[in-house]
Amino acid sequence: MLRTLALILAGGDSPALSILTAERTEAAVPFAGKYRIIDFTLSNCINSGIYNVGVLTQYRPRSLHAHLGVGRPWDLDRAHGGLRVLHPSPTPDGGGWQRGTADAVRYNLDLIEDQQVDAVLLLAGDHIYKMDYRPLLELHKEREADVTMAVRGVSPHEARRYGIVAVGGDGRVDRFEEKPRRAQSNLASMGIYVFRKQFLLDLLKNSRDNDFGRHILPNIVTRCNAYAYHFQGYWADVGTLQAFYEANMALLAESPALDLYDPEWVIHTASTYRPGVELGATAQVENALLSDGARVYGTVVRSVLSPGVYVAPGAIVRDSVIMGDAWIGEGAVVDRCIIDEEVRISKGTVVGEGNATTPNQQAPERLNTGLTLIGTHTHVPEGLTIGRNVAISPRLTAQAFPKNGTVPSGATL
């Protein structure tokens, strides 16, 4: 296999995820109960035999840094190679903040130059998938490519969300369009690129373009040896609220497309030390994913619960994603919601009630399918009724809620 440096791009903000990224980068958002989104890319690296990994951070990185530590859960706490967390910093030309994916890599050209590698594997830290990178690297080597990009088919209705690639009969990339209004192909770039090391160095030194998808790739694919690698497995871009919610709910299928129980491809994470799941005498659980330390005394139906979640007697949780250490009080009802970490929902409160067709007034394009969001560390008072398509900001106290006991559908607090 080619000697490879993997760089995981985990620095961008993600406004389409609303309050879920108000205090963290998307790569650090909890997923499937016990994991963080970046765990999938990191696990793909080590399962593919790649132990030389850099994570490029920028936007609200504190929780991501805490999660990564020195890389021990992924066997990346090594003297040679291992995990490097790369921060944005001032440069001699006065730069500081990275202005795009290419700019983020450009800030670390000294690291790339110093590596005794043949290829640089650029990866997104905000996708959910299981992929062996070795066949991709082998194709790149066989074709003597300058750049090889992983692609997969998508629905024509979703094509405008992605970089769309046109591929010739020999696998060569003929065209790359970033989020076109009218796509000429259904092959989407997965945000996974292998570059020949020297080609990447020359490319970024001789260009001031800031982003691979928007600027660089559309311009170079016809002027270099660019090839496509077709990936057939599960892959999800969870960069919107609906996509994130649906990807979590899909795990509850009888035979989910994403198998988290495959002993041949373990998804590693920085697990906390928690006791086993506790189901009380009054608990009723149907089609749910429960994580370590969850305690259920009420009813949980078609929901994903992260470590340490508490569901009190008489409480009902339906069709929801509940993140770590959230507290659902006695008699409370949570219906079609995403509840962030350490939220406290008090006794008798109803979250997710009423008209699902009223979009959120501040973000109608993002929150319009009936989901209600409650941000981290918020305390929801007793007896409150919260509608649908509601976004409640992090760290609100009980005093911040309306005195009349109602937050109408489509509201933002």
Secondary structure by P-SEA (a helix, b strand, c coil): ccbbbbbbbccccccccccccccccccccccccccccaaaaaaaaaaacccbbbbbbcccaaaaaaaaccccccccccccccccbbbbbbccccccccccaaaaaaaaaaaaaaccccbbbbbbccccccccaaaaaaaaaaacccbbbbbbbbccccccccbbbbbccccccccccccccccccccccccbbbcaaaaaaaaaaaccccccccccccccccccbbbbbbbcccccccccaaaaaaaaaaaaccccccccccccccccccccccccccccccbbbccccccccbbbcbbbcccccccbbbbcccbbbccbbbccbbbbcccbbbcbbbbccbbbbccccccccccccccccccccccccbbbbbccbbbbbcbbbbbccbbbbcccccccccccccccccccc
